Amino acid sequence: MSISRLRTMTSDPGFTCSCCGDHHSELPMDYTARAPAGWDPAMADASDCLLSPDQCVIRARHYFVKGLIEIPVIGSEEVFSWGVWVSLSRENFSRAVDLWDTPGRESEEPYFGWLTTDLTVYSPTTLNLKTKLHTRPVGERPFVELEPTGHPLAAEQRTGITVDRVREIAAAVLHSGDGRQR
């Protein structure tokens, strides 16, 4: 799980880390994966591979779009987000790309996909959870709706999380070695 922090909570600027005991000046509210599972940096120069901030193609056989899993923070106006990759069929990927810069694209039916980001703060793995990718207006990342299962991530998306859970995630990501901040 190679992830980066994007945004912080506005009403609670910091937290004391449960892992190291230090006070961190910001409470991250967004993390994003740089690439889907299966991507290897050695693929960057291959003619049948592509990795952009929004789309990925691996060996001209596997197609991915980046979206957001949004989780409401209970008792707050804040939303916690995971920037994740979803695999799409070739047909759905082509349709999404064709409409990428088209106003009104948000009226498209959601695309079925599989979650291809391993968020290691969850057990069991988040890889291959069923999703619906909802296109939003041009310039906005798609919304990733998880199938309503008993998986902890799907349950959190449905019911929300507490600020304490946000702190727990922050501590785990900051000390995983994968939490590159920017």
C-alpha positions in Angstrom: 0.0 0.0 0.0 1.9 3.0 -1.2 -0.2 6.0 -0.2 0.1 9.7 0.2 -1.7 12.1 2.5 -3.7 14.9 0.8 -5.9 16.9 3.2 -6.2 17.4 6.9 -9.2 17.8 9.3 -10.1 21.4 9.7 -11.7 21.3 13.2 -9.0 19.2 14.9 -5.5 20.2 13.6 -3.5 17.5 15.3 -3.4 14.3 17.3 -1.2 12.3 19.7 -0.1 9.2 17.9 -1.0 5.9 19.5 2.1 4.2 18.0 4.9 6.6 18.8 3.3 8.9 21.4 4.3 12.0 19.5 1.9 14.9 18.8 1.5 15.3 15.0 0.4 18.7 14.0 -2.2 17.6 11.4 -4.9 14.9 11.3 -4.9 13.6 7.7 -8.3 13.1 6.2 -7.3 11.8 2.7 -4.9 9.2 1.6 -4.3 8.1 -2.0 -2.6 5.2 -3.7 -0.1 6.0 -6.4 -0.9 3.0 -8.5 -3.1 -0.1 -8.6 -1.9 -3.4 -7.3 -0.1 -5.1 -10.1 1.7 -2.0 -11.3 5.5 -2.2 -11.4 7.5 1.0 -11.8 9.5 -1.0 -14.5 6.4 -0.8 -16.6 6.6 3.0 -16.9 8.5 2.8 -20.3 6.5 0.0 -21.8 4.4 0.9 -24.8 1.5 -1.2 -23.6 1.4 0.4 -20.2 0.2 3.7 -18.9 0.1 5.3 -15.4 -1.4 8.8 -15.1 -2.9 10.4 -12.0 -6.4 9.2 -13.1 -6.0 6.2 -15.3 -3.8 3.1 -15.7 -3.3 0.4 -18.3 -1.2 -2.7 -17.7 0.0 -4.7 -20.7 -3.0 -3.5 -22.7 -5.1 -6.1 -20.9 -5.9 -4.5 -17.5 -7.7 -1.2 -17.1 -8.0 1.0 -14.1 -9.5 4.3 -13.0 -8.8 6.2 -9.8 -11.7 7.1 -7.6 -12.6 8.0 -4.0 -14.0 5.9 -1.3 -15.6 8.5 0.9 -16.5 7.8 4.6 -18.5 10.2 6.7 -16.9 11.2 10.0 -19.6 10.8 12.7 -20.4 14.0 14.6 -18.6 16.1 12.0 -19.1 17.7 8.6 -15.8 16.1 7.5 -15.5 13.2 5.1 -12.5 10.8 5.2 -11.4 9.6 1.8 -9.3 6.9 0.3 -8.0 7.5 -3.2 -8.1 4.0 -4.7 -7.9 2.2 -8.0 -10.8 0.2 -9.5 -10.3 -2.2 -12.4 -12.8 -1.9 -15.2 -13.6 -4.0 -18.3 -12.0 -2.8 -21.5 -15.4 -1.6 -22.7 -16.2 0.4 -19.6 -12.7 1.9 -19.5 -13.0 3.0 -23.1 -16.4 4.6 -22.4 -15.0 6.4 -19.3 -12.0 7.6 -21.3 -14.2 8.8 -24.2 -16.3 10.8 -21.8 -13.4 12.0 -19.5 -13.6 15.7 -20.5 -17.3 15.7 -21.6 -19.7 17.9 -19.5 -22.6 15.8 -18.3 -20.6 12.6 -17.9 -22.0 12.3 -14.4 -25.3 11.1 -15.9 -23.6 7.8 -17.0 -24.7 4.7 -15.2 -22.1 3.5 -12.7 -19.4 1.1 -14.0 -18.9 -2.3 -12.3 -15.3 -2.8 -11.1 -13.0 -4.5 -8.6 -11.1 -2.6 -6.0 -7.4 -3.0 -6.8 -5.8 -1.1 -3.9 -4.7 -3.0 -0.8 -5.5 -0.8 2.2 -3.4 -2.7 4.8 -5.2 -1.0 7.7 -8.1 -3.4 7.0 -8.3 -7.1 7.5 -9.2 -9.1 5.4 -7.6 -7.6 2.4 -9.5 -4.9 0.4 -8.2 -6.3 -2.9 -11.0 -7.5 -5.2 -14.0 -6.0 -3.3 -16.8 -5.4 -5.7 -17.5 -1.8 -6.5 -19.6 0.6 -8.6 -17.6 3.5 -10.0 -19.9 6.6 -10.2 -18.6 9.3 -12.6 -18.8 12.9 -11.4 -18.6 16.2 -13.2 -15.5 16.9 -15.2 -12.6 17.7 -12.9 -13.9 15.6 -10.0 -12.7 12.2 -9.2 -15.2 9.4 -9.5 -17.0 8.1 -6.4 -16.3 4.4 -5.5 -19.3 2.7 -3.9 -18.4 -0.6 -2.3 -20.8 -3.6 -2.4 -22.6 -3.5 0.9 -20.9 -6.5 2.5 -19.7 -7.2 6.0 -16.1 -6.2 5.1 -14.9 -3.6 7.6 -14.2 -1.0 4.8 -17.7 -1.5 3.3 -19.3 -1.2 6.8 -17.4 2.0 7.5 -18.5 3.5 4.2 -22.1 2.7 5.1 -22.1 3.8 8.8 -19.2 6.3 9.1 -16.2 6.4 11.4 -15.3 8.3 14.5 -12.5 10.9 14.8 -10.8 8.3 17.0 -10.9 5.9 14.0 -9.4 8.6 11.8 -6.6 9.0 14.3 -6.1 5.2 14.4 -5.8 5.1 10.6 -3.4 8.0 10.6 -1.1 6.3 13.2 -1.1 3.1 11.2 -0.4 4.8 7.9 2.3 7.1 9.3 4.1 4.1 10.8 3.7 1.6 8.0 6.6 3.0 6.0 4.1 3.6 3.1 2.6 6.9 4.2 4.5 9.3 2.1 3.1 12.7 2.9 2.9 15.6 0.5 
